[in-house]
Amino acid sequence: MTIPRPGDPQVLKSCCATAYQSDAVAAILGDSYHPGGLTLTRHLARTLGLRPGMRVLDVASGPGTTALALATEFGCEVVGVDLGEQNVARAGHAAEKAALADLVTFHTGDAEQLPFEDGSFDAVVCECAFCTFPDKPTAARELARVLRPGGRVGITDITVAPGGLPPELTDLAGWVACLADARPLEQYADLLAAAGLRTALTERHDDALRRMVEQIDARLRVHRMTPTSKTGSLLTGADIDRALALTGQAAQAVSAGTAGYALLIAEKPKEAPTS
């Protein structure tokens, strides 16, 4: 199958949403769809200073793993938003099953047009998703808009050195794999700054990306050898070979220092006191 090059932003969004709510991707990635898993999510939450009673927005919430963890472990009221309707339905079911429906809700929505009022949240988290948004300046402004004055946004995402990706990782599959439009860490900070958010902290977590690429590669090889598995019935041999080629390219990029993973915390200024 020939994969088209990215063009129409709506095509990019649709492809990413479809891929990340598929059973095949869930089987390959597991419960957590980002490098570092819940260990890095907890670190992000602690760094943000999350505590009971805070209202938190999880942008690109996927299957709801992060939102449920923030409610369970940090006592936050969490709202998840995701473009995939199936993801939203599954996440809502998971919240009900965990008896957390009073603390966690999920909505279908676009990160570039969030369906929430201005200043609705004490904190916003976005894990390994900002790099996939076609219109990053608009998405950054939306994160800032829904954040209350004095609130903080926490992002973890893939970083890529300028011009460092091979052509194989810049097509539509590269977008779905969160690589094609990843940016240097400084550019993420610049995008947030243009939206009125001041970067307070950045950290490198490149090893988290390396470990995730290795895990994905290993799982793909297992599924290729056992075609009767659940994932084997959802992915053709050609799909697995293509995915293995992508993971190989990604592993080389990580090893060369071209691709990495980072955490960024940014703050929305408090309102100036009235005279």
WOQUI-V46135 format. One record per pair of residues at least 4 apart in sequence whose ideal C-beta (glycine too) atoms are under 7 Angstrom apart, sorted by sequence separation. I is the first residue (numbers start at 1). J is the second residue. If there is no record, write none. Layout:
i: {I | I}
j: {J | J}
//
This chain:
i: {7 | 9 | 10 | 11 | 12 | 13 | 14 | 15 | 16 | 17 | 18 | 22 | 23 | 24 | 25 | 29 | 36 | 38 | 39 | 40 | 41 | 42 | 43 | 44 | 50 | 64 | 65 | 66 | 67 | 68 | 69 | 70 | 84 | 85 | 86 | 87 | 88 | 89 | 90 | 91 | 92 | 93 | 94 | 100 | 116 | 126 | 135 | 136 | 137 | 138 | 139 | 140 | 141 | 142 | 143 | 147 | 160 | 165 | 170 | 172 | 173 | 178 | 183 | 185 | 186 | 187 | 188 | 189 | 190 | 191 | 193 | 206 | 207 | 208 | 209 | 210 | 211 | 212 | 213 | 214 | 215 | 216 | 217 | 218 | 219 | 220 | 221 | 222 | 228 | 230 | 231 | 235 | 237 | 238 | 239 | 240 | 241 | 242 | 243 | 244 | 245 | 246 | 247 | 248 | 249 | 250 | 251 | 252 | 20 | 32 | 35 | 45 | 61 | 71 | 82 | 95 | 96 | 109 | 160 | 165 | 169 | 174 | 175 | 183 | 192 | 193 | 227 | 235 | 253 | 254 | 6 | 19 | 32 | 50 | 61 | 70 | 82 | 95 | 109 | 130 | 133 | 147 | 174 | 175 | 193 | 223 | 226 | 253 | 254 | 71 | 192 | 58 | 70 | 107 | 223 | 58 | 95 | 130 | 171 | 223 | 250 | 143 | 169 | 170 | 189 | 67 | 80 | 169 | 223 | 20 | 67 | 189 | 224 | 56 | 92 | 165 | 91 | 64 | 224 | 126 | 185 | 223 | 88 | 61 | 88 | 124 | 160 | 50 | 56 | 58 | 61 | 62 | 88 | 158 | 220 | 61 | 112 | 158 | 53 | 54 | 55 | 56 | 57 | 58 | 59 | 60 | 111 | 124 | 160 | 162 | 51 | 52 | 85 | 112 | 124 | 159 | 160 | 161 | 220 | 50 | 51 | 52 | 57 | 63 | 67 | 80 | 82 | 158 | 159 | 160 | 220 | 41 | 45 | 62 | 78 | 83 | 121 | 130 | 157 | 159 | 50 | 68 | 77 | 78 | 79 | 80 | 81 | 82 | 112 | 120 | 121 | 122 | 131 | 159 | 38 | 63 | 64 | 68 | 83 | 112 | 118 | 121 | 130 | 131 | 217 | 220 | 41 | 63 | 72 | 79 | 81 | 111 | 114 | 118 | 119 | 123 | 128 | 33 | 45 | 71 | 113 | 119 | 122 | 123 | 124 | 125 | 126 | 127 | 128 | 61 | 64 | 68 | 112 | 116 | 119 | 121 | 128 | 217 | 38 | 42 | 63 | 64 | 111 | 123 | 157 | 216 | 31 | 68 | 71 | 114 | 32 | 71 | 81 | 155 | 31 | 213 | 217 | 68 | 26 | 67 | 213 | 213 | 213 | 20 | 64 | 132 | 153 | 210 | 61 | 209 | 132 | 131 | 206 | 128 | 131 | 209 | 60 | 131 | 140 | 144 | 158 | 209 | 59 | 131 | 140 | 143 | 144 | 209 | 144 | 208 | 137 | 140 | 141 | 206 | 136 | 140 | 206 | 204 | 205 | 137 | 205 | 130 | 204 | 205 | 57 | 66 | 203 | 202 | 203 | 66 | 202 | 202 | 21 | 20 | 57 | 201 | 21 | 56 | 59 | 199 | 200 | 17 | 21 | 55 | 56 | 60 | 200 | 17 | 20 | 55 | 56 | 57 | 58 | 59 | 199 | 200 | 54 | 198 | 54 | 56 | 60 | 173 | 177 | 197 | 198 | 13 | 59 | 197 | 179 | 197 | 198 | 196 | 50 | 173 | 177 | 192 | 48 | 189 | 188 | 168 | 169 | 185 | 185 | 169 | 179 | 44 | 168 | 169 | 166 | 59 | 41 | 165 | 57 | 164 | 34 | 35 | 165 | 34 | 164 | 33 | 161 | 160 | 160 | 158 | 159 | 159 | 158 | 159 | 48 | 156 | 157 | 48 | 156 | 47 | 156 | 155 | 44 | 154 | 44 | 152 | 153 | 152 | 152 | 16 | 40 | 151 | 150 | 149 | 36 | 149 | 150 | 13 | 147 | 149 | 12 | 34 | 149 | 144 | 9 | 9 | 47 | 15 | 19 | 16 | 16 | 15 | 12 | 6 | 40 | 5 | 6 | 5 | 3 | 4 | 40 | 3 | 6 | 36 | 3 | 35 | 36 | 35 | 6 | 35 | 35 | 28 | 28 | 28 | 27 | 28 | 27 | 24 | 24 | 23 | 24 | 48 | 47 | 44 | 35 | 1}
j: {11 | 13 | 14 | 15 | 16 | 17 | 18 | 19 | 20 | 21 | 22 | 26 | 27 | 28 | 29 | 33 | 40 | 42 | 43 | 44 | 45 | 46 | 47 | 48 | 54 | 68 | 69 | 70 | 71 | 72 | 73 | 74 | 88 | 89 | 90 | 91 | 92 | 93 | 94 | 95 | 96 | 97 | 98 | 104 | 120 | 130 | 139 | 140 | 141 | 142 | 143 | 144 | 145 | 146 | 147 | 151 | 164 | 169 | 174 | 176 | 177 | 182 | 187 | 189 | 190 | 191 | 192 | 193 | 194 | 195 | 197 | 210 | 211 | 212 | 213 | 214 | 215 | 216 | 217 | 218 | 219 | 220 | 221 | 222 | 223 | 224 | 225 | 226 | 232 | 234 | 235 | 239 | 241 | 242 | 243 | 244 | 245 | 246 | 247 | 248 | 249 | 250 | 251 | 252 | 253 | 254 | 255 | 256 | 25 | 37 | 40 | 50 | 66 | 76 | 87 | 100 | 101 | 114 | 165 | 170 | 174 | 179 | 180 | 188 | 197 | 198 | 232 | 240 | 258 | 259 | 12 | 25 | 38 | 56 | 67 | 76 | 88 | 101 | 115 | 136 | 139 | 153 | 180 | 181 | 199 | 229 | 232 | 259 | 260 | 78 | 199 | 66 | 78 | 115 | 231 | 67 | 104 | 139 | 180 | 232 | 259 | 153 | 179 | 180 | 199 | 78 | 91 | 180 | 235 | 33 | 80 | 202 | 237 | 70 | 106 | 179 | 106 | 80 | 240 | 143 | 202 | 240 | 106 | 80 | 107 | 143 | 179 | 70 | 76 | 78 | 81 | 82 | 108 | 178 | 240 | 82 | 133 | 179 | 75 | 76 | 77 | 78 | 79 | 80 | 81 | 82 | 133 | 146 | 182 | 184 | 74 | 75 | 108 | 135 | 147 | 182 | 183 | 184 | 243 | 74 | 75 | 76 | 81 | 87 | 91 | 104 | 106 | 182 | 183 | 184 | 244 | 66 | 70 | 87 | 103 | 108 | 146 | 155 | 182 | 184 | 76 | 94 | 103 | 104 | 105 | 106 | 107 | 108 | 138 | 146 | 147 | 148 | 157 | 185 | 65 | 90 | 91 | 95 | 110 | 139 | 145 | 148 | 157 | 158 | 244 | 247 | 69 | 91 | 100 | 107 | 109 | 139 | 142 | 146 | 147 | 151 | 156 | 62 | 74 | 100 | 142 | 148 | 151 | 152 | 153 | 154 | 155 | 156 | 157 | 91 | 94 | 98 | 142 | 146 | 149 | 151 | 158 | 247 | 69 | 73 | 94 | 95 | 142 | 154 | 188 | 247 | 63 | 100 | 103 | 146 | 65 | 104 | 114 | 188 | 65 | 247 | 251 | 104 | 63 | 104 | 250 | 251 | 254 | 62 | 106 | 175 | 197 | 254 | 106 | 254 | 178 | 178 | 254 | 178 | 181 | 259 | 111 | 182 | 191 | 195 | 209 | 260 | 111 | 183 | 192 | 195 | 196 | 261 | 197 | 261 | 191 | 194 | 195 | 260 | 191 | 195 | 261 | 260 | 261 | 194 | 262 | 188 | 262 | 263 | 116 | 125 | 262 | 262 | 263 | 127 | 263 | 264 | 84 | 84 | 121 | 265 | 86 | 121 | 124 | 264 | 265 | 83 | 87 | 121 | 122 | 126 | 266 | 84 | 87 | 122 | 123 | 124 | 125 | 126 | 266 | 267 | 122 | 266 | 123 | 125 | 129 | 242 | 246 | 266 | 267 | 83 | 129 | 267 | 250 | 268 | 269 | 268 | 123 | 246 | 250 | 266 | 123 | 264 | 264 | 245 | 246 | 262 | 264 | 249 | 259 | 125 | 249 | 250 | 249 | 143 | 127 | 253 | 146 | 253 | 127 | 128 | 258 | 128 | 258 | 128 | 258 | 258 | 259 | 259 | 260 | 261 | 261 | 262 | 152 | 261 | 262 | 154 | 262 | 154 | 263 | 264 | 154 | 265 | 156 | 265 | 266 | 266 | 267 | 132 | 156 | 268 | 268 | 268 | 156 | 269 | 270 | 134 | 268 | 270 | 134 | 156 | 271 | 268 | 134 | 135 | 201 | 172 | 176 | 175 | 176 | 176 | 175 | 171 | 205 | 171 | 172 | 172 | 171 | 172 | 208 | 172 | 175 | 205 | 173 | 205 | 208 | 208 | 180 | 209 | 212 | 216 | 219 | 220 | 230 | 231 | 231 | 231 | 234 | 234 | 235 | 265 | 265 | 263 | 261 | 238}
//
